[in-house]
């Protein structure tokens, strides 16, 4: 089973950050580290990496927009413990983003 086999709408909550990044991770491993990987030419490999980088950058920009919106909301509406939880979640997502980038570029080594 692959992620492409399912047609589902992702939730808009914090969970969608993780799901979207997990789907990208699955695509990275499918395109760059699968059994078919050795059959691809260097040109195809670079094309796949560029496509994945674009998707990851689109995801990252969406997260930045959501972070700005939630920061405005959190200053006025949330208790400090909830703010801390959101900040920890954003930090975790940032580290995961860097890990996915490293995984993509590791395929060219």
C-alpha positions in Angstrom: 0.0 0.0 0.0 1.2 3.4 -0.9 0.0 6.9 0.2 -1.2 7.5 -3.4 -3.6 4.6 -3.1 -5.8 6.6 -0.8 -8.0 9.6 -1.4 -8.5 11.4 1.9 -8.9 14.9 3.0 -6.4 15.9 5.7 -7.6 17.7 8.8 -6.8 21.4 9.4 -5.7 20.8 13.0 -2.1 20.5 14.3 -2.2 16.9 13.3 -2.2 17.8 9.6 1.3 19.2 10.0 2.6 15.7 10.9 0.5 13.9 8.3 1.6 16.2 5.5 5.2 15.7 6.4 4.8 12.0 6.8 3.3 11.8 3.3 6.3 13.7 2.0 8.6 11.4 3.8 6.9 8.4 2.2 7.3 9.9 -1.2 11.0 10.6 -0.5 11.7 7.0 0.3 9.5 5.7 -2.5 11.3 7.9 -5.2 14.8 7.9 -3.8 15.4 4.8 -1.7 13.1 2.1 -3.3 14.2 -1.0 -5.3 13.6 1.0 -8.5 16.1 3.7 -7.4 19.1 2.1 -9.1 17.2 2.0 -12.4 16.9 5.7 -12.6 19.4 7.9 -14.4 21.2 10.7 -12.7 19.0 13.2 -14.6 15.8 11.5 -13.3 17.2 11.4 -9.8 17.9 15.2 -9.9 14.4 15.8 -11.3 12.9 13.8 -8.5 14.9 15.7 -5.9 13.9 19.0 -7.4 10.2 18.0 -7.3 10.5 16.8 -3.7 12.3 20.0 -2.7 9.5 22.1 -4.2 6.9 20.1 -2.3 8.8 20.4 0.9 9.2 24.1 0.4 5.5 24.5 -0.3 4.8 22.6 2.9 7.2 24.8 4.9 5.7 28.0 3.6 2.3 26.8 4.6 3.5 26.1 8.1 5.0 29.6 8.3 1.7 31.1 7.4 -0.1 28.9 9.9 2.4 29.8 12.6 1.9 33.5 12.1 -1.9 33.1 12.3 -1.7 30.9 15.4 0.7 33.2 17.1 -1.7 36.1 16.8 -4.5 33.9 18.1 -2.4 32.5 21.0 -1.4 35.9 22.4 -5.0 36.7 23.1 -6.8 33.4 23.6 -4.6 30.6 24.9 -3.2 29.9 28.3 0.6 29.8 28.6 0.7 25.9 28.8 -1.1 25.7 25.5 1.3 28.2 24.0 4.2 26.1 25.2 2.7 23.0 23.6 2.3 24.8 20.3 5.9 26.1 20.4 7.2 22.6 21.2 5.1 21.2 18.3 6.5 23.9 15.9 10.1 23.1 17.1 9.5 19.4 16.5 8.1 20.1 13.0 11.1 22.3 12.2 13.5 19.5 13.1 11.6 17.0 11.0 11.7 19.4 8.1 15.5 19.5 8.3 15.6 15.7 8.6 13.6 15.3 5.4 15.8 17.8 3.6 18.9 15.9 4.7 17.3 12.5 3.7 16.6 13.9 0.2 20.1 15.2 -0.3 21.6 12.0 1.1 20.4 10.2 -2.0 22.9 12.0 -4.2 25.9 10.9 -2.0 
